[in-house]
Amino acid sequence: MDNNMDNNSNNIIVLMVCPVSNYLEQEIEKSFKVFKLWHFEDKEQFINTHKDSIQAVVGSAAAGADAELIESLPKLEIVATCSVGLDKIDLARCKEKGIRVANTPDVLTDDVADLAIGLILAVLRRICESDRYVRSGEWKKGEFKMTTKFTGKSVGILGMGRIGTVIAKRAEAFDCIIGYNSRTEKPNLNYKYYPNLIDLASNCQILVVACSLTEETQHIVNRQVINALGPKGVLINIGRGLLVDEHELVSALLQGRLGGAGLDVFEHEPDVPEELIGLENVVLLPHVASATVETRKAMADLVVGNLQAHFGKKPLLTPVV
Amino acid sequence: MATHHHFAVQFPQVLLLRKPSGFAMLGEQFFTSNKFQYLKAYESALPLHEFLTLHAHSVKAIFSSAGAPVTAEILRLLPEVRLVVATSAGLNHIDVVECRRRGVALANAGNVFSEDVADYALGLLIDVLRKLSAADCFVRQGLWPINAEFPLGSKLGGKRVGIVGLGSIGSEVAKRLEAFGCCVSYNSRNKKPSVTYPFYPDVCELAANSDVLIICCALTDQTHHLINKQVLLALGKKGVIINVGRGAIIDEKEMVGCLLRGEIGGAGLDVFENEPDVPEQLFALDNVVLSPHSAVFTPESFKDVCELAVANLEAFFSNKPLLTPFAAVD
């Protein structure tokens, strides 16, 4: 930890907009004064009172800095998010006002990719369902059913960024046939590029959503894409809930137009559509793709490192803006 | 009077002690051949001993599926049998020594299941380390809105994984683990000269140097309770054990004790000593993932093993070499 900072650093006020971890709070508190927004019932009043002293905002996948918050904090210099996703931050406004933005890329790539493969295996091989089958005593009544082999299947990746690339490499170890859709074709990749997402969905059995959420990609996985994936197709979402039209997803699963789904993210976390709870061909996770002891520490250290770099007048470690 | 079919025996007969799972799941047509007929012991009202004695002259081969042991007694009653074909990779339900003594050839499933089992081993490992089954339950029980914090899991990358048994399945597991950034080492009867993973001749030492143990070996007299208390304690408090071999390779009672006392960190188990009985103390643990011996239950593998079994039988009855002869290596 870089302690080579200005003596007055403990006067710099950081606003945490949502709980992340005790570790992150403790680490930020070592160098800065921290306000925790969720401790205040009247958030508007709190911000009004302290608006002229808050110089940094720390968020996560759950909450960031929207236009309203940015406008209400005239002294804001940096937004550091404990996530790689930037969908909760008004980037344009930050750029406009010269506010720095930092996120936590790379340190979580492996964990997210591991979870994507874990979800594929859990859905195709019905691992969670099998666990329930044993625990409920059903095994004593009869053998479990046939599931679906993973090795050799065709996997389509939506978004061939850092995370998509690593997912593809892992899937290759299972002899999967990889195709992808991305804003642009990536050079030097041995995978088939599909400029049209519906074509990708038509040509793969497992579609993994690994792109970032922007205005353009909201509901990019819509009814047509889901239908193209089909009754034997499986959708895996480790991106953001809003990338998928959740209403259409639920209806496709209920009607058998989609074979299964592994979901780590939802449109309105922590709410999960009630209809999914009773389905055996889905695996539902509470947004845990980066949730390992090792990675959450690395992410927290990166957030603190970025704050210290900024207020120490050094280059940001992982700048976005 | 015995009620069994009177066929004019034109074809050699292949004995079925019980109905193969594949018959129901894929249909009997996958198994039929113009080179032999099936003799279904399970459709006869006769006690097995009598049934076998009655058909001793015409049974030339046995098609063995799980749950129907081929014992020395059965082999004694069928002196014309020259081949046992198994639809599993493991042959612990067949008296292999007696087969060898009688000159009865053995054919197993070869590598047909290896990919499925390896996939499943990885699935169990990711589930245990990342708590997938526990998290799925957490969501289904409606706990996410109430209790925003679900316990953190543990990263796969960098974990030292010890594979017990580097055969076809173990090799497929190793290949997959490498893609996740795991460090692979192994214990096997013999060191494999073509393999670069570190070899540990002693499984206890392997455990002491591993964060995860994956059991991929066959069940034999030598591997019975190979994973005992000493090995489990060497694996340690944060250690995870994955078993896709056979239940009896692990001293189950000791393992349960270690899990309950926190002496090992977690387990993913597809097999148990006394299936389908599973020690109920495991049900209360959320660092354990339990599975009903279904690592090979895919229609893809079942089709492959059926075709292979029939191909082995056809080769045999055509005096051609078996496709997947089993020869126990010492």
Interface residues (C-beta under 8 A of the other chain):
Chain A: P19 D110 D111 D114 L115 I117 G118 L119 L121 A122 R125 I127 C128 S130 D131 R132 Y133 V134 R135 E138 W139 K140 E143 F144 K145 M146 T147 T148 K149 F150 T151 G152 K169 R170 E172 A173 F174 D175 E269 P270 D271 V272 I277 V283 L284 L285 P286 V288 A291 T292 V293 E294 T295 R296
Chain B: S21 M25 E115 D116 A118 D119 Y120 L122 G123 L124 I126 D127 L129 R130 K131 L132 S133 A135 D136 C137 F138 V139 R140 G142 W144 P145 A148 F150 L152 G153 S154 K155 L156 G157 K175 R176 E178 A179 F180 G181 E275 P276 D277 V278 F283 V289 L290 S291 P292 S294 F297 T298 P299 E300 S301 F302
